Amino acid sequence: YNRKFFILFLAWTVVACLYFVIAMVARGNWSVQSLLVREDGVITIVKFMAVVVDSALSIAVLGFLAFHLKLVYYNQTTIEDEASRYDMGWRKNAESVFGDNPWLWAVPIFGKGPVGDGIHWP
């Protein structure tokens, strides 16, 4: 029952990281020099390293998110082999994880909840 929340955590983490990177770079007039030199002319590396680390984090989490969305697409878990006997088509697979209402898929609430009781699946 926590799979939806984990995937949403990954998705919103990527959004937040990319927002930070874009905001920092846009604030510095889209130049690396503005990230390295403060307004008073003192060289500092803190902002530059924050952008580099946050960019790397967003790329890593994006890859992890893509992997888990692929698992949802084929209705698999991380411990199954490639041949999934539970694949019901991408729409039913997504509904089994995120719930019946597509408007609530990006929101961290259950809605009606996932299909099944955690032990028996349709």
Secondary structure, DSSP 4 states (H G I P E B T S, - for coil): --HHHHHHHHHHHHHHHHHHHHHHHHHTTT-HHHHHB-TTS-B--HHHHHHHHHHHHHHHHHHHHHHHHHHHHTT--TTS-S--TT---HHHHHHHHH-S-GGGTTSSS-TT--SS-SS---
